[in-house]
Amino acid sequence: MSILPFWAWILFYVLVFIMLIADLKMFGKKGEHEVSIKEALKMTCVWIGVSLVFCAGIYFLYPVDAHEKAMEFLAGYLIEKSLSMDNLFVFLMLFSFFGIDRKYQHEVLFWGIFGALVLRSIFIFAGAAMVEQFEWVLGLFGLFLLYTGGKMFTHSDEQQGDPSQNVIVKLFKKFFPVTDKMRGDKFFIAERKGWKARRVATPLFITLLVIETTDVAFAVDSIPAVFSVSRDPFIVLTSNIFAILGLRALYFALAAVAKYFTYLKYGLGIILIFVGIKMLLAMNEYINLIASWVGFDLNMPHIEIPTIWSLVFIFGTLLLSMGLSYVVTKSSTRK
């Protein structure tokens, strides 16, 4: 577990709360405000800058192995940020499916990110406790990352199911009435039937519900991936949270240029496979034990890939896949 005192965790969450409020006040004001690309790019740069300042704080203030911890934070942040970009394209599809106007999307994204912060905090604390008690779980994480990385090469966007058939949505509709009419930026409205009034959910809330459940599925990939570069729960948590804090701004920045990211998912697949292999290479003790149970003398050595190498590989793969996407898309549009 982390060596940091309890007050450091409380201070971090207070900082996150302040940043969320600042984001709500400064970016995408409440009401029918359509976020411009220029505004989105500006806030994306601000969020990246804030994350780098926090990384510098780790470098100068972390009580042990400060340089290594700062590198771990950067690697975790980059992994989570890159995987979140794939998440954002799913959000784009969901907004299109439910017919949510651009001027109302920032409200859904704000509360979606708030819910993601709560859920991911729970997942990370549970995952850290599990890893501390049962280290071999990291091997299962590694195998799962190999599987999900491989799926990136076979899964197509056309395979997306009907979002309205989401299990959570269907369960919600059994207990709460839903209208198919939008009411501005309202999640719930009062609907009258004769002299009776009832509270009903709007498509905006149903979209939020689908986004929250979608983020849970993405967290299953991204959180084990961050554990591949750090086992310190504070580093895993902060890198994860800082990466998703700027998602709202990043969404509006990417939405306009989504067509230029054709090969991004293949880059993400390579990154997931890489971190899965990295995790398994450090599990040689358990792999050798399993091999001995089935009659093989494997004698696999312990291989620890330095964090800086991981950082270079992840960043390079991300840049290459995005650059290739841009070049291919540009050349195809000229024809």
KOLVEX-46508 format. One record per residue (C-alpha): residue number from 1; residue in three letters; y, x, z. Coordinates in steps of 0.1 Angstrom, whole numbers, plus 5000, padded with zeros to 4 digits. Layout:
<gugus>
<gugu guza="NUM" mimi="ALA" v="Y" u="X" w="Z"/>
...
</gugus>
This chain:
<gugus>
<gugu guza="1" mimi="MET" v="5000" u="5000" w="5000"/>
<gugu guza="2" mimi="SER" v="5037" u="5010" w="4997"/>
<gugu guza="3" mimi="ILE" v="5051" u="5032" w="5023"/>
<gugu guza="4" mimi="LEU" v="5085" u="5014" w="5022"/>
<gugu guza="5" mimi="PRO" v="5096" u="4994" w="5052"/>
<gugu guza="6" mimi="PHE" v="5096" u="4956" w="5052"/>
<gugu guza="7" mimi="TRP" v="5135" u="4956" w="5050"/>
<gugu guza="8" mimi="ALA" v="5134" u="4974" w="5017"/>
<gugu guza="9" mimi="TRP" v="5113" u="4945" w="5002"/>
<gugu guza="10" mimi="ILE" v="5138" u="4919" w="5016"/>
<gugu guza="11" mimi="LEU" v="5167" u="4939" w="5003"/>
<gugu guza="12" mimi="PHE" v="5151" u="4940" w="4968"/>
<gugu guza="13" mimi="TYR" v="5146" u="4902" w="4967"/>
<gugu guza="14" mimi="VAL" v="5182" u="4896" w="4979"/>
<gugu guza="15" mimi="LEU" v="5193" u="4919" w="4950"/>
<gugu guza="16" mimi="VAL" v="5172" u="4899" w="4926"/>
<gugu guza="17" mimi="PHE" v="5186" u="4866" w="4939"/>
<gugu guza="18" mimi="ILE" v="5222" u="4879" w="4934"/>
<gugu guza="19" mimi="MET" v="5214" u="4890" w="4899"/>
<gugu guza="20" mimi="LEU" v="5199" u="4856" w="4890"/>
<gugu guza="21" mimi="ILE" v="5230" u="4838" w="4902"/>
<gugu guza="22" mimi="ALA" v="5252" u="4863" w="4883"/>
<gugu guza="23" mimi="ASP" v="5231" u="4857" w="4852"/>
<gugu guza="24" mimi="LEU" v="5235" u="4819" w="4856"/>
<gugu guza="25" mimi="LYS" v="5273" u="4822" w="4861"/>
<gugu guza="26" mimi="MET" v="5281" u="4848" w="4834"/>
<gugu guza="27" mimi="PHE" v="5255" u="4841" w="4807"/>
<gugu guza="28" mimi="GLY" v="5247" u="4807" w="4792"/>
<gugu guza="29" mimi="LYS" v="5270" u="4786" w="4814"/>
<gugu guza="30" mimi="LYS" v="5256" u="4753" w="4827"/>
<gugu guza="31" mimi="GLY" v="5261" u="4725" w="4802"/>
<gugu guza="32" mimi="GLU" v="5259" u="4723" w="4764"/>
<gugu guza="33" mimi="HIS" v="5266" u="4759" w="4757"/>
<gugu guza="34" mimi="GLU" v="5250" u="4776" w="4727"/>
<gugu guza="35" mimi="VAL" v="5243" u="4812" w="4733"/>
<gugu guza="36" mimi="SER" v="5255" u="4835" w="4705"/>
<gugu guza="37" mimi="ILE" v="5236" u="4866" w="4693"/>
<gugu guza="38" mimi="LYS" v="5266" u="4888" w="4703"/>
<gugu guza="39" mimi="GLU" v="5265" u="4874" w="4738"/>
<gugu guza="40" mimi="ALA" v="5228" u="4878" w="4740"/>
<gugu guza="41" mimi="LEU" v="5229" u="4915" w="4729"/>
<gugu guza="42" mimi="LYS" v="5256" u="4922" w="4753"/>
<gugu guza="43" mimi="MET" v="5237" u="4908" w="4783"/>
<gugu guza="44" mimi="THR" v="5205" u="4925" w="4771"/>
<gugu guza="45" mimi="CYS" v="5222" u="4959" w="4773"/>
<gugu guza="46" mimi="VAL" v="5236" u="4950" w="4807"/>
<gugu guza="47" mimi="TRP" v="5201" u="4941" w="4820"/>
<gugu guza="48" mimi="ILE" v="5186" u="4973" w="4806"/>
<gugu guza="49" mimi="GLY" v="5215" u="4993" w="4822"/>
<gugu guza="50" mimi="VAL" v="5209" u="4977" w="4856"/>
<gugu guza="51" mimi="SER" v="5171" u="4985" w="4853"/>
<gugu guza="52" mimi="LEU" v="5179" u="5022" w="4845"/>
<gugu guza="53" mimi="VAL" v="5203" u="5023" w="4875"/>
<gugu guza="54" mimi="PHE" v="5175" u="5010" w="4898"/>
<gugu guza="55" mimi="CYS" v="5152" u="5037" w="4883"/>
<gugu guza="56" mimi="ALA" v="5178" u="5063" w="4891"/>
<gugu guza="57" mimi="GLY" v="5179" u="5049" w="4927"/>
<gugu guza="58" mimi="ILE" v="5141" u="5054" w="4929"/>
<gugu guza="59" mimi="TYR" v="5145" u="5090" w="4916"/>
<gugu guza="60" mimi="PHE" v="5171" u="5099" w="4943"/>
<gugu guza="61" mimi="LEU" v="5160" u="5078" w="4972"/>
<gugu guza="62" mimi="TYR" v="5123" u="5071" w="4971"/>
<gugu guza="63" mimi="PRO" v="5108" u="5088" w="5002"/>
<gugu guza="64" mimi="VAL" v="5078" u="5105" w="4985"/>
<gugu guza="65" mimi="ASP" v="5071" u="5118" w="4949"/>
<gugu guza="66" mimi="ALA" v="5104" u="5104" w="4938"/>
<gugu guza="67" mimi="HIS" v="5103" u="5119" w="4903"/>
<gugu guza="68" mimi="GLU" v="5068" u="5106" w="4897"/>
<gugu guza="69" mimi="LYS" v="5076" u="5072" w="4910"/>
<gugu guza="70" mimi="ALA" v="5107" u="5070" w="4887"/>
<gugu guza="71" mimi="MET" v="5084" u="5078" w="4857"/>
<gugu guza="72" mimi="GLU" v="5059" u="5052" w="4869"/>
<gugu guza="73" mimi="PHE" v="5087" u="5026" w="4871"/>
<gugu guza="74" mimi="LEU" v="5099" u="5035" w="4836"/>
<gugu guza="75" mimi="ALA" v="5063" u="5033" w="4822"/>
<gugu guza="76" mimi="GLY" v="5057" u="5000" w="4839"/>
<gugu guza="77" mimi="TYR" v="5090" u="4986" w="4828"/>
<gugu guza="78" mimi="LEU" v="5084" u="4995" w="4792"/>
<gugu guza="79" mimi="ILE" v="5048" u="4980" w="4792"/>
<gugu guza="80" mimi="GLU" v="5061" u="4948" w="4807"/>
<gugu guza="81" mimi="LYS" v="5092" u="4946" w="4784"/>
<gugu guza="82" mimi="SER" v="5071" u="4952" w="4753"/>
<gugu guza="83" mimi="LEU" v="5045" u="4926" w="4763"/>
<gugu guza="84" mimi="SER" v="5072" u="4901" w="4772"/>
<gugu guza="85" mimi="MET" v="5085" u="4903" w="4736"/>
<gugu guza="86" mimi="ASP" v="5053" u="4887" w="4724"/>
<gugu guza="87" mimi="ASN" v="5058" u="4861" w="4751"/>
<gugu guza="88" mimi="LEU" v="5093" u="4853" w="4737"/>
<gugu guza="89" mimi="PHE" v="5079" u="4845" w="4703"/>
<gugu guza="90" mimi="VAL" v="5056" u="4819" w="4719"/>
<gugu guza="91" mimi="PHE" v="5087" u="4805" w="4736"/>
<gugu guza="92" mimi="LEU" v="5104" u="4802" w="4702"/>
<gugu guza="93" mimi="MET" v="5074" u="4782" w="4689"/>
<gugu guza="94" mimi="LEU" v="5074" u="4759" w="4720"/>
<gugu guza="95" mimi="PHE" v="5111" u="4752" w="4716"/>
<gugu guza="96" mimi="SER" v="5106" u="4743" w="4680"/>
<gugu guza="97" mimi="PHE" v="5075" u="4721" w="4687"/>
<gugu guza="98" mimi="PHE" v="5093" u="4701" w="4714"/>
<gugu guza="99" mimi="GLY" v="5126" u="4699" w="4694"/>
<gugu guza="100" mimi="ILE" v="5148" u="4716" w="4720"/>
<gugu guza="101" mimi="ASP" v="5182" u="4724" w="4707"/>
<gugu guza="102" mimi="ARG" v="5194" u="4760" w="4711"/>
<gugu guza="103" mimi="LYS" v="5223" u="4749" w="4734"/>
<gugu guza="104" mimi="TYR" v="5198" u="4736" w="4760"/>
<gugu guza="105" mimi="GLN" v="5173" u="4764" w="4758"/>
<gugu guza="106" mimi="HIS" v="5191" u="4787" w="4782"/>
<gugu guza="107" mimi="GLU" v="5186" u="4762" w="4810"/>
<gugu guza="108" mimi="VAL" v="5148" u="4760" w="4805"/>
<gugu guza="109" mimi="LEU" v="5146" u="4798" w="4803"/>
<gugu guza="110" mimi="PHE" v="5166" u="4803" w="4835"/>
<gugu guza="111" mimi="TRP" v="5142" u="4781" w="4856"/>
<gugu guza="112" mimi="GLY" v="5112" u="4795" w="4837"/>
<gugu guza="113" mimi="ILE" v="5121" u="4830" w="4847"/>
<gugu guza="114" mimi="PHE" v="5128" u="4819" w="4882"/>
<gugu guza="115" mimi="GLY" v="5093" u="4804" w="4884"/>
<gugu guza="116" mimi="ALA" v="5078" u="4835" w="4868"/>
<gugu guza="117" mimi="LEU" v="5094" u="4857" w="4895"/>
<gugu guza="118" mimi="VAL" v="5077" u="4837" w="4922"/>
<gugu guza="119" mimi="LEU" v="5043" u="4835" w="4905"/>
<gugu guza="120" mimi="ARG" v="5042" u="4872" w="4895"/>
<gugu guza="121" mimi="SER" v="5052" u="4883" w="4930"/>
<gugu guza="122" mimi="ILE" v="5022" u="4864" w="4943"/>
<gugu guza="123" mimi="PHE" v="4999" u="4878" w="4917"/>
<gugu guza="124" mimi="ILE" v="5011" u="4914" w="4923"/>
<gugu guza="125" mimi="PHE" v="5007" u="4912" w="4961"/>
<gugu guza="126" mimi="ALA" v="4972" u="4897" w="4956"/>
<gugu guza="127" mimi="GLY" v="4963" u="4923" w="4930"/>
<gugu guza="128" mimi="ALA" v="4975" u="4952" w="4952"/>
<gugu guza="129" mimi="ALA" v="4955" u="4939" w="4982"/>
<gugu guza="130" mimi="MET" v="4924" u="4936" w="4960"/>
<gugu guza="131" mimi="VAL" v="4928" u="4971" w="4945"/>
<gugu guza="132" mimi="GLU" v="4932" u="4986" w="4980"/>
<gugu guza="133" mimi="GLN" v="4901" u="4969" w="4993"/>
<gugu guza="134" mimi="PHE" v="4880" u="4972" w="4961"/>
<gugu guza="135" mimi="GLU" v="4891" u="5001" w="4939"/>
<gugu guza="136" mimi="TRP" v="4864" u="4993" w="4914"/>
<gugu guza="137" mimi="VAL" v="4884" u="4962" w="4904"/>
<gugu guza="138" mimi="LEU" v="4906" u="4986" w="4884"/>
<gugu guza="139" mimi="GLY" v="4876" u="4992" w="4861"/>
<gugu guza="140" mimi="LEU" v="4874" u="4954" w="4854"/>
<gugu guza="141" mimi="PHE" v="4911" u="4954" w="4847"/>
<gugu guza="142" mimi="GLY" v="4905" u="4982" w="4822"/>
<gugu guza="143" mimi="LEU" v="4877" u="4964" w="4804"/>
<gugu guza="144" mimi="PHE" v="4898" u="4932" w="4803"/>
<gugu guza="145" mimi="LEU" v="4927" u="4951" w="4788"/>
<gugu guza="146" mimi="LEU" v="4904" u="4965" w="4761"/>
<gugu guza="147" mimi="TYR" v="4893" u="4929" w="4753"/>
<gugu guza="148" mimi="THR" v="4929" u="4915" w="4752"/>
<gugu guza="149" mimi="GLY" v="4941" u="4945" w="4732"/>
<gugu guza="150" mimi="GLY" v="4914" u="4939" w="4706"/>
<gugu guza="151" mimi="LYS" v="4922" u="4902" w="4705"/>
<gugu guza="152" mimi="MET" v="4958" u="4911" w="4694"/>
<gugu guza="153" mimi="PHE" v="4942" u="4922" w="4661"/>
<gugu guza="154" mimi="THR" v="4922" u="4891" w="4654"/>
<gugu guza="155" mimi="HIS" v="4945" u="4863" w="4669"/>
<gugu guza="156" mimi="SER" v="4969" u="4847" w="4645"/>
<gugu guza="157" mimi="ASP" v="4999" u="4825" w="4653"/>
<gugu guza="158" mimi="GLU" v="4983" u="4796" w="4634"/>
<gugu guza="159" mimi="GLN" v="4956" u="4795" w="4661"/>
<gugu guza="160" mimi="GLN" v="4981" u="4782" w="4687"/>
<gugu guza="161" mimi="GLY" v="4969" u="4749" w="4701"/>
<gugu guza="162" mimi="ASP" v="4989" u="4718" w="4706"/>
<gugu guza="163" mimi="PRO" v="5013" u="4725" w="4735"/>
<gugu guza="164" mimi="SER" v="5015" u="4689" w="4744"/>
<gugu guza="165" mimi="GLN" v="4977" u="4690" w="4751"/>
<gugu guza="166" mimi="ASN" v="4983" u="4716" w="4779"/>
<gugu guza="167" mimi="VAL" v="4960" u="4708" w="4808"/>
<gugu guza="168" mimi="ILE" v="4989" u="4710" w="4833"/>
<gugu guza="169" mimi="VAL" v="5010" u="4687" w="4811"/>
<gugu guza="170" mimi="LYS" v="4982" u="4661" w="4808"/>
<gugu guza="171" mimi="LEU" v="4977" u="4662" w="4846"/>
<gugu guza="172" mimi="PHE" v="5014" u="4658" w="4852"/>
<gugu guza="173" mimi="LYS" v="5016" u="4628" w="4829"/>
<gugu guza="174" mimi="LYS" v="4989" u="4611" w="4848"/>
<gugu guza="175" mimi="PHE" v="5010" u="4610" w="4880"/>
<gugu guza="176" mimi="PHE" v="5046" u="4610" w="4866"/>
<gugu guza="177" mimi="PRO" v="5062" u="4590" w="4838"/>
<gugu guza="178" mimi="VAL" v="5076" u="4609" w="4808"/>
<gugu guza="179" mimi="THR" v="5101" u="4599" w="4782"/>
<gugu guza="180" mimi="ASP" v="5101" u="4613" w="4746"/>
<gugu guza="181" mimi="LYS" v="5139" u="4611" w="4744"/>
<gugu guza="182" mimi="MET" v="5162" u="4640" w="4752"/>
<gugu guza="183" mimi="ARG" v="5190" u="4635" w="4777"/>
<gugu guza="184" mimi="GLY" v="5212" u="4666" w="4772"/>
<gugu guza="185" mimi="ASP" v="5203" u="4693" w="4797"/>
<gugu guza="186" mimi="LYS" v="5186" u="4669" w="4822"/>
<gugu guza="187" mimi="PHE" v="5150" u="4676" w="4834"/>
<gugu guza="188" mimi="PHE" v="5148" u="4642" w="4850"/>
<gugu guza="189" mimi="ILE" v="5166" u="4609" w="4844"/>
<gugu guza="190" mimi="ALA" v="5167" u="4574" w="4859"/>
<gugu guza="191" mimi="GLU" v="5152" u="4549" w="4834"/>
<gugu guza="192" mimi="ARG" v="5157" u="4511" w="4838"/>
<gugu guza="193" mimi="LYS" v="5130" u="4485" w="4830"/>
<gugu guza="194" mimi="GLY" v="5146" u="4452" w="4837"/>
<gugu guza="195" mimi="TRP" v="5160" u="4452" w="4872"/>
<gugu guza="196" mimi="LYS" v="5138" u="4481" w="4883"/>
<gugu guza="197" mimi="ALA" v="5147" u="4518" w="4879"/>
<gugu guza="198" mimi="ARG" v="5123" u="4547" w="4879"/>
<gugu guza="199" mimi="ARG" v="5126" u="4585" w="4876"/>
<gugu guza="200" mimi="VAL" v="5111" u="4600" w="4845"/>
<gugu guza="201" mimi="ALA" v="5107" u="4635" w="4831"/>
<gugu guza="202" mimi="THR" v="5124" u="4645" w="4798"/>
<gugu guza="203" mimi="PRO" v="5109" u="4667" w="4771"/>
<gugu guza="204" mimi="LEU" v="5131" u="4695" w="4785"/>
<gugu guza="205" mimi="PHE" v="5110" u="4695" w="4817"/>
<gugu guza="206" mimi="ILE" v="5077" u="4693" w="4798"/>
<gugu guza="207" mimi="THR" v="5088" u="4724" w="4778"/>
<gugu guza="208" mimi="LEU" v="5095" u="4742" w="4811"/>
<gugu guza="209" mimi="LEU" v="5061" u="4732" w="4824"/>
<gugu guza="210" mimi="VAL" v="5044" u="4746" w="4793"/>
<gugu guza="211" mimi="ILE" v="5065" u="4778" w="4795"/>
<gugu guza="212" mimi="GLU" v="5055" u="4783" w="4832"/>
<gugu guza="213" mimi="THR" v="5018" u="4779" w="4825"/>
<gugu guza="214" mimi="THR" v="5021" u="4802" w="4794"/>
<gugu guza="215" mimi="ASP" v="5037" u="4829" w="4815"/>
<gugu guza="216" mimi="VAL" v="5007" u="4827" w="4839"/>
<gugu guza="217" mimi="ALA" v="4984" u="4835" w="4810"/>
<gugu guza="218" mimi="PHE" v="5007" u="4864" w="4799"/>
<gugu guza="219" mimi="ALA" v="5008" u="4877" w="4835"/>
<gugu guza="220" mimi="VAL" v="4970" u="4881" w="4835"/>
<gugu guza="221" mimi="ASP" v="4975" u="4907" w="4807"/>
<gugu guza="222" mimi="SER" v="5007" u="4924" w="4818"/>
<gugu guza="223" mimi="ILE" v="5001" u="4929" w="4856"/>
<gugu guza="224" mimi="PRO" v="4967" u="4948" w="4852"/>
<gugu guza="225" mimi="ALA" v="4985" u="4969" w="4825"/>
<gugu guza="226" mimi="VAL" v="5012" u="4980" w="4849"/>
<gugu guza="227" mimi="PHE" v="4985" u="4989" w="4875"/>
<gugu guza="228" mimi="SER" v="4973" u="5014" w="4850"/>
<gugu guza="229" mimi="VAL" v="5004" u="5035" w="4855"/>
<gugu guza="230" mimi="SER" v="5010" u="5029" w="4892"/>
<gugu guza="231" mimi="ARG" v="4991" u="5016" w="4922"/>
<gugu guza="232" mimi="ASP" v="5022" u="5015" w="4944"/>
<gugu guza="233" mimi="PRO" v="5029" u="4977" w="4948"/>
<gugu guza="234" mimi="PHE" v="5066" u="4983" w="4951"/>
<gugu guza="235" mimi="ILE" v="5067" u="5001" w="4917"/>
<gugu guza="236" mimi="VAL" v="5045" u="4975" w="4901"/>
<gugu guza="237" mimi="LEU" v="5065" u="4946" w="4914"/>
<gugu guza="238" mimi="THR" v="5100" u="4960" w="4907"/>
<gugu guza="239" mimi="SER" v="5091" u="4972" w="4872"/>
<gugu guza="240" mimi="ASN" v="5076" u="4938" w="4864"/>
<gugu guza="241" mimi="ILE" v="5105" u="4918" w="4878"/>
<gugu guza="242" mimi="PHE" v="5133" u="4939" w="4862"/>
<gugu guza="243" mimi="ALA" v="5115" u="4935" w="4829"/>
<gugu guza="244" mimi="ILE" v="5115" u="4897" w="4831"/>
<gugu guza="245" mimi="LEU" v="5149" u="4893" w="4846"/>
<gugu guza="246" mimi="GLY" v="5165" u="4901" w="4812"/>
<gugu guza="247" mimi="LEU" v="5141" u="4879" w="4792"/>
<gugu guza="248" mimi="ARG" v="5166" u="4851" w="4788"/>
<gugu guza="249" mimi="ALA" v="5192" u="4873" w="4771"/>
<gugu guza="250" mimi="LEU" v="5164" u="4891" w="4751"/>
<gugu guza="251" mimi="TYR" v="5151" u="4858" w="4738"/>
<gugu guza="252" mimi="PHE" v="5184" u="4848" w="4722"/>
<gugu guza="253" mimi="ALA" v="5188" u="4883" w="4708"/>
<gugu guza="254" mimi="LEU" v="5153" u="4883" w="4692"/>
<gugu guza="255" mimi="ALA" v="5152" u="4847" w="4681"/>
<gugu guza="256" mimi="ALA" v="5175" u="4854" w="4651"/>
<gugu guza="257" mimi="VAL" v="5154" u="4884" w="4640"/>
<gugu guza="258" mimi="ALA" v="5119" u="4872" w="4647"/>
<gugu guza="259" mimi="LYS" v="5108" u="4877" w="4611"/>
<gugu guza="260" mimi="TYR" v="5113" u="4915" w="4615"/>
<gugu guza="261" mimi="PHE" v="5086" u="4918" w="4641"/>
<gugu guza="262" mimi="THR" v="5055" u="4911" w="4620"/>
<gugu guza="263" mimi="TYR" v="5035" u="4941" w="4632"/>
<gugu guza="264" mimi="LEU" v="5047" u="4940" w="4668"/>
<gugu guza="265" mimi="LYS" v="5015" u="4923" w="4681"/>
<gugu guza="266" mimi="TYR" v="4994" u="4952" w="4666"/>
<gugu guza="267" mimi="GLY" v="5015" u="4977" w="4685"/>
<gugu guza="268" mimi="LEU" v="5011" u="4957" w="4717"/>
<gugu guza="269" mimi="GLY" v="4973" u="4956" w="4710"/>
<gugu guza="270" mimi="ILE" v="4973" u="4994" w="4707"/>
<gugu guza="271" mimi="ILE" v="4993" u="4997" w="4740"/>
<gugu guza="272" mimi="LEU" v="4969" u="4975" w="4758"/>
<gugu guza="273" mimi="ILE" v="4939" u="4994" w="4746"/>
<gugu guza="274" mimi="PHE" v="4955" u="5027" w="4755"/>
<gugu guza="275" mimi="VAL" v="4963" u="5016" w="4791"/>
<gugu guza="276" mimi="GLY" v="4928" u="5001" w="4794"/>
<gugu guza="277" mimi="ILE" v="4912" u="5034" w="4784"/>
<gugu guza="278" mimi="LYS" v="4936" u="5052" w="4807"/>
<gugu guza="279" mimi="MET" v="4924" u="5030" w="4836"/>
<gugu guza="280" mimi="LEU" v="4887" u="5035" w="4828"/>
<gugu guza="281" mimi="LEU" v="4890" u="5073" w="4825"/>
<gugu guza="282" mimi="ALA" v="4902" u="5074" w="4861"/>
<gugu guza="283" mimi="MET" v="4872" u="5053" w="4871"/>
<gugu guza="284" mimi="ASN" v="4846" u="5080" w="4863"/>
<gugu guza="285" mimi="GLU" v="4830" u="5079" w="4898"/>
<gugu guza="286" mimi="TYR" v="4820" u="5042" w="4894"/>
<gugu guza="287" mimi="ILE" v="4810" u="5046" w="4857"/>
<gugu guza="288" mimi="ASN" v="4787" u="5075" w="4866"/>
<gugu guza="289" mimi="LEU" v="4772" u="5054" w="4894"/>
<gugu guza="290" mimi="ILE" v="4765" u="5025" w="4871"/>
<gugu guza="291" mimi="ALA" v="4750" u="5049" w="4845"/>
<gugu guza="292" mimi="SER" v="4727" u="5064" w="4872"/>
<gugu guza="293" mimi="TRP" v="4715" u="5029" w="4880"/>
<gugu guza="294" mimi="VAL" v="4703" u="5024" w="4844"/>
<gugu guza="295" mimi="GLY" v="4688" u="5058" w="4842"/>
<gugu guza="296" mimi="PHE" v="4715" u="5079" w="4825"/>
<gugu guza="297" mimi="ASP" v="4730" u="5111" w="4839"/>
<gugu guza="298" mimi="LEU" v="4764" u="5106" w="4824"/>
<gugu guza="299" mimi="ASN" v="4784" u="5131" w="4845"/>
<gugu guza="300" mimi="MET" v="4817" u="5118" w="4832"/>
<gugu guza="301" mimi="PRO" v="4847" u="5139" w="4844"/>
<gugu guza="302" mimi="HIS" v="4878" u="5125" w="4860"/>
<gugu guza="303" mimi="ILE" v="4906" u="5124" w="4835"/>
<gugu guza="304" mimi="GLU" v="4941" u="5114" w="4847"/>
<gugu guza="305" mimi="ILE" v="4966" u="5110" w="4818"/>
<gugu guza="306" mimi="PRO" v="5001" u="5121" w="4832"/>
<gugu guza="307" mimi="THR" v="5026" u="5093" w="4834"/>
<gugu guza="308" mimi="ILE" v="5051" u="5111" w="4811"/>
<gugu guza="309" mimi="TRP" v="5024" u="5111" w="4784"/>
<gugu guza="310" mimi="SER" v="5018" u="5074" w="4789"/>
<gugu guza="311" mimi="LEU" v="5055" u="5068" w="4786"/>
<gugu guza="312" mimi="VAL" v="5059" u="5087" w="4754"/>
<gugu guza="313" mimi="PHE" v="5028" u="5070" w="4738"/>
<gugu guza="314" mimi="ILE" v="5039" u="5035" w="4748"/>
<gugu guza="315" mimi="PHE" v="5075" u="5041" w="4737"/>
<gugu guza="316" mimi="GLY" v="5064" u="5057" w="4704"/>
<gugu guza="317" mimi="THR" v="5039" u="5030" w="4696"/>
<gugu guza="318" mimi="LEU" v="5065" u="5003" w="4702"/>
<gugu guza="319" mimi="LEU" v="5091" u="5020" w="4681"/>
<gugu guza="320" mimi="LEU" v="5066" u="5026" w="4653"/>
<gugu guza="321" mimi="SER" v="5054" u="4990" w="4652"/>
<gugu guza="322" mimi="MET" v="5089" u="4976" w="4652"/>
<gugu guza="323" mimi="GLY" v="5101" u="5001" w="4626"/>
<gugu guza="324" mimi="LEU" v="5072" u="4994" w="4603"/>
<gugu guza="325" mimi="SER" v="5077" u="4956" w="4607"/>
<gugu guza="326" mimi="TYR" v="5114" u="4960" w="4597"/>
<gugu guza="327" mimi="VAL" v="5106" u="4982" w="4567"/>
<gugu guza="328" mimi="VAL" v="5078" u="4960" w="4553"/>
<gugu guza="329" mimi="THR" v="5098" u="4928" w="4559"/>
<gugu guza="330" mimi="LYS" v="5129" u="4943" w="4542"/>
<gugu guza="331" mimi="SER" v="5109" u="4955" w="4512"/>
<gugu guza="332" mimi="SER" v="5092" u="4921" w="4508"/>
<gugu guza="333" mimi="THR" v="5125" u="4902" w="4509"/>
<gugu guza="334" mimi="ARG" v="5139" u="4923" w="4480"/>
<gugu guza="335" mimi="LYS" v="5111" u="4913" w="4457"/>
</gugus>
